[in-house]
Amino acid sequence: MPISYGTFEKQVKLLPVTMNSDGSSLITLKYGFIENNNFNVVREEIIKISAADTASLLDISPQPGMTRRDDLALAIYNYLVDNNLVEPGQIT
């Protein structure tokens, strides 16, 4: 029985990023939804990115007009999609 509660949009939060001493990094990936201007986490997972892939992500030229946070989040998102770690979606 489907029950509708209005419009639902899945939100994915990619930060924070933890840089490890061996050059690898950990991405905290949070899935949730916005309700009353609050992000409600439904699921959280941690993804480890190898040192080589972390270096490649950090070496990408920044996108003009973006903040460092947004630019890094976009680079990580593209990496995760390219490696089939998250489903592609529309960035808003």
Number of C-alpha atoms within 10 A of each C-alpha: 3 4 5 7 6 5 5 10 8 10 18 19 16 19 16 13 17 12 14 12 8 8 13 16 19 17 18 17 18 20 17 17 16 13 9 6 7 9 15 14 14 11 10 13 10 12 14 15 19 15 16 10 14 18 14 12 16 12 9 11 9 15 13 7 8 11 11 11 10 15 17 20 17 17 17 20 22 16 18 17 13 12 10 10 12 14 10 12 11 4 8 4
